[in-house]
Every structure is written in structure tokens, then in C-alpha cells.
Amino acid sequence: MDTYFVLYDKEQMFKDLYYNSPVKTMVETASLKNGERFSLSPAKINSIGDLSTVSTGSSRREIQLTMDGRTALLTLWGKEADLEIVGDLYTIRCIYPTNDFNNQRCYTSTSSTTFEPYHDDQPDEKFEGNIESVSFERYLFAIHLLKLKISDNIILPYKFKTHQTDIF
């Protein structure tokens, strides 16, 4: 039996949105309704709880997350609970909020939850060294200036025109 089939454009878009849910911060997820799937980034893992087994035989683990001064609790279920998590910052894909407890948002994993190491495109490294040369644009532009003159309790604006000056 052949099970290969091609998805229509709308079906493919729905599948992509389902597995590549929008990336949000903890501030943005505070207003999400329970059960709405999203990705969280960049999330710092503060603590990882012990792996336990619930009465149904499923594995369970709780992870404490922080971002921008907020904390959240992520519960991993099944095979996701066995994940080896090494490092500090992650993009956590395909999770959803369940409730609020002890002044923190609680999330739960799905069968497609993944942890991807977060790589900042613009690192916060400080520059140290000497600058040997600097180049500027060919034209120098004057800025619109607004000067206020106070006369007899009336404020009168004076504008200076912008002009272009060829400096070479």
C-alpha cells in the first residue's frame, strides 16, 4: 500500500505552522490562552528536576526557565523528559501554556517539543583596541533645527533649512 501523498498549499502551510510555531518571549506568552502552541526563545534553564514516572507509566520532568526577570515552569512528558540538556540558552519549540501557579506561567511539552541551542546574531561583546581609520559619506547634511523664541508670553518657532554641502 502506497502512503505517499502531496499536500495542498494550505495544508502544507498549516503543517509548517503547527511544527514551526511562532517564536515568542515570556512577556508575549503571558497573554496567550491555554493550549496555544508556540516556541520560546531565548530561554535560560535555571534548574532541571528529577526524572519521575507517573502512575500511567509515563516519564515526567520539570524545568525552571527564566527570561527578562520572569520565571516559568516547563513540564516535559514521555521521551522529551529524557532529553539531555546542556548549556544555558535555548529556543524551545512546540510547547503550550497550561496555567499560572505560584506567580509563574506553566508550560507543557508536546510530542514534537525540541530544544535548540540559542545563538545570538548580535553578541554583546565589547570592542577593545585601536581604531586606525574612519571613513564618512561624501556629503554632509545639516539637520533641521528648531529654535524657540519666547517673546511676550508667545512662543515663536524658527526653523533653519536643511542644506547639502559637498565637502570635497
Number of C-alpha atoms within 10 A of each C-alpha: 3 4 4 6 6 7 10 9 9 9 11 12 11 12 13 11 13 14 15 15 17 13 17 14 15 20 12 10 18 12 9 14 12 14 13 13 23 23 22 22 19 24 22 18 21 13 12 13 12 11 13 14 13 9 7 6 9 12 17 19 19 20 17 17 23 17 17 11 7 12 19 23 21 22 20 23 22 16 12 19 20 13 12 8 12 10 10 12 21 21 19 20 23 24 24 23 23 18 14 14 10 7 9 14 19 21 22 19 22 17 12 12 19 17 18 14 17 16 11 9 6 6 7 7 6 6 6 6 6 6 6 5 5 5 5 6 7 10 11 13 12 12 11 11 12 11 12 12 12 10 8 6 7 9 11 11 11 11 11 11 10 11 10 10 11 8 8 6
